[in-house]
Amino acid sequence: MKVSKHIKAQIHKAAKLKAEANEIVSEIENYLISKGIDPNMFRGTSNNEGFVAPDYLTDLDYGIDVTDDLVAFLESEFKDF
C-alpha cells in the first residue's frame, strides 16, 4: 500500500495536536491539584468520600467542549477552595 502525502501529514498533525492537548489537560489537572482538588474525580472515579463529579476531563479527552459546565461546577461545588 502506498500512503498519500496528505494522510501522512494528517497523521503527523494528529500526533502533534494530541500531544498539545495532553499538555493542556495536564496544566488543568495541576491547577486542580494546587487547589486541593483531585482531578480524577472528573474522570468518573470517586475520591475518598465517594463524591463523583461529572466526567468533564474525560469529555475533554474526546474533544467535547465542557468549559462552561466545568467552570460552573467548580465555582458552585468548590467555593471554599
Buried (B, 14 or more C-beta within 10 A) or exposed (E): EEEEEEEEEEEEEEEEEEEEEEEEBEEBBEEBEEEEBBBBBBBEEEEEEEEEBBBBBBBBBEEEEBEEEBEEBBEEEEEEE
